[in-house]
């Protein structure tokens, strides 16, 4: 063993204890330092995490406040972790809400535009087709339906007529008339009962009429008179308050129509009912202003309008226009012998016979009293004479049967117990442009021919004389310049010459013929335009 080894062993034996103690102290100090460092790091990390979550929550709170104030375009950052998932859900919610609000705003604006159009239409027009079209379009927009239809009752009240259909409401094209009997199918049932319906066709096992559009869901309400109470109708036809039905089909999205849709459709149906009544009242007032209340024929006012229109049309297309002037023979004797009520019955029956003998395109007018006018478009002299003979035969063929007066002494028909009055008619014929070329002139020509028929013994017809050809008028040239003669009166032409005594003109002869009815110098005093003063014929 060497010296160095022995020395090391001796030193180790003497100082081993303190060294071990020192090493243990050092290890303890390191552990404490590490624990303190870990605690500090944990505290720092925890504070940072808390501050980070607090900031993100604060951002969400601020964004939620902005959304509450109406700002749906706000978005928040989407970090990783649970906070990011929460932020992503918040952003999706605001985005969808914004899309819904935009869709609702667009729908509101569209509905507002349709309502404005509806109000303007109801206040500015009496066109029933246009009014119902706007009402249907507005109802479809308000409820989100795919299609709809409006059907109105005809004059009999037993059939619904397809007045208008939506573009997708096949098979009800707008160019083909569609009719549904009252009490048949869905629409006919609503019209018969006056009760609204909504639901699903398949679930209810509903049998539709062959003319009704095919659908899955529906809502149908009656178009009823404003302010009228609904009454059930059994058996049919429809209640007197029902004007038609308003129907919508297949709501967008496949959902069934709800109660709110039914209330909305009732509102539009009430507007349609008001529109229908207003248009019909307007049409009736217009008809009464142009028709004779006793006979139902067109009156003198409409005669003037129609005569100008038909003459213009005949001139444009190169056609003829025949004018027949009719006058009942000895009508004054009927009034004097049997009374004015009997005369009214004679006029009504005479009007019926004239309408029966004329075509649908012909126009029959009561000019006043027992005088009538018939316009025959595209009819020449030969066709007018054929009709005149037929009218005369129809009038004289059978007597007019009227109820007897209260006083006795009248000869009554033995088989009917009524009074029989024989009547006849005189007719004058004029044709445009053969006899005249202006509306008033052709009417006057027919009137002159009527006087000729009266003079020929009545119960016959006469044709107006052919108008002489127009004499061409040459225009006389007038020299330019003017000079005053010796008597200081202005005169166009050359300078004054030697004055000569004025030539005496022959006295003017009074115009031949009678005063024309309806001329400009004749006053008009009746509501239908008939002249107030008329020169009456002697029978």
C-alpha positions, 0 to 999 in steps of 0.5 A: 500500500502506498503512502498516498493510499494510506493518507486518503484512507485516513482523511476519509475516516476522519471527515466522512460525516461532515461531507455527507451532511453538506451533501444532504443539505445541498440536495434539500435546498435544490428541492425547495428551490424547485418547489418554489419555482414550480409554485411560481410557474403554476401561479403565473400560468393560472393567472394567464389562463384566467385572464385569457378566459376572462378576455374571451368571455368579455368578448362574448358578452360584448358581442351578445350586447351588440346582437341585442342592440340589433347588430347581427354582423358581429363575430368573435375569434374562434381559438382552440379548445372549449372557448373556441367551440363556444365562440364558433357556436355563437358565430353560427347563431348570429349568422343564421339569425342574420339570414332569417332577418334578411329573409323576413325583411325581404318578405316584408318589403315584398308584402308591403309592395303588394299591399301598396299595389292592392290599395292603389288598384282598389282605389284606381280601377274597376277592372275586376280581373286586375283586382282579383289578380292583385289580391291573389298575388298578395295572398300567395306572397303573404302565406308562402303558398305555391299557387292559388285560385279565385272562382266567382259564382255565375249569374245562376248562383249554381256554378263556380267559374274559374275567374283567375288561377295562379301560374302553377295552379295546373290544370287551370290555365287562364285561357280555358273556362273552368267551372265547378258546381256548387256542392261538388269537390272542395271548392264547391263545398266551401261555396255551398256551406260558406265555411272556410277549410284547411288541411291535407288532401291525402290525410282527409281522403278528400275527393276533388272535382275534376276541374279543381287543381291537384294539391297536397295541402290547401286553405279555402275561404268563401268570398262573402258579402261585406258585413253579412252573416254566414248561413248554411245552405242545404240544399244548394245553391250557395247562400245569398251572401257568398260571391265565390271562393279564394283558395291557396295550395301547397305551402312552400317548405311542405308545411301545412297551412296554420290558423294564422294563414286562415286569418290572413286569407279571410282578410284578402277574401273580404277585400275581394268581396268588397271589390266584387260588389263595387265593380258590379255596382259600378257596372250596373250604374253604367248600364242604367245610364246607357239603357232604357229602363222600360224596355232594357234597350240602349238609349239615345245617349248610347245611340249617338256614341255607337253611331259615331263609332260604327261609322268610323269603323265602317269607314276604316275597313270599307264596310257598309252600315245600315241604319233602320228607323222604326216607329210604331203605327198609331201608338197614340191611339193605344195610349188614348184607348187603353191607357199608358200602362197598356202602352208600356206593355206594347213597347216592351213586347215590341222591343222583345220581338225586335231583339228576337229578329236581330243578330247578336252584333246588331244594336237596338236603341229606343230613341224616344217614345215609340221611335226605335233605331237599329244599327246593322254593322256590315249590312248593305241595302239588300240585307237591311230590306230583308230584315225590315220585311222580317221585322214587319211580319214579326210585329204584325203576326200576333197581337200584343196580349195585355192585362185589361184595365179595371173599367169595363167595356173592353173586348177581351180575347175569349180564350185568355181573358186578356186584351189583344192589341194589333200593332204594326211598324213603319221602317226607314232604311239608310246605308252608309256610305250609299245614302250619307257619309256622316253619322248624323246625315245617315240617321237623318236619311233613315228618318226621311225614309221613315216619313216616306213609309208613313206617307205610303200608308204605314206598315211598310218600309222605304229606302232612303234616296241615294245621295247626289255626288259631291260637287267639287269646289275649286279654290279661288285665288285671292291676290295678296295685299289689301286696299280700302274702297271709297266707303272705307270698308276693308276689302281684299284684292286689287286697288279700288276701281270705279265704284258701281252700285251694289247688286241686289241679291235675291231673297234667301229661300227657307230650307226645305224639309223639317227640323232634324232631331238631335241637331246642334240647335235643339235643346237636350233636356232629359238625362239620357240625352233625348231631345227635350222638345220633339216634333211628334209624328201623326201616328 
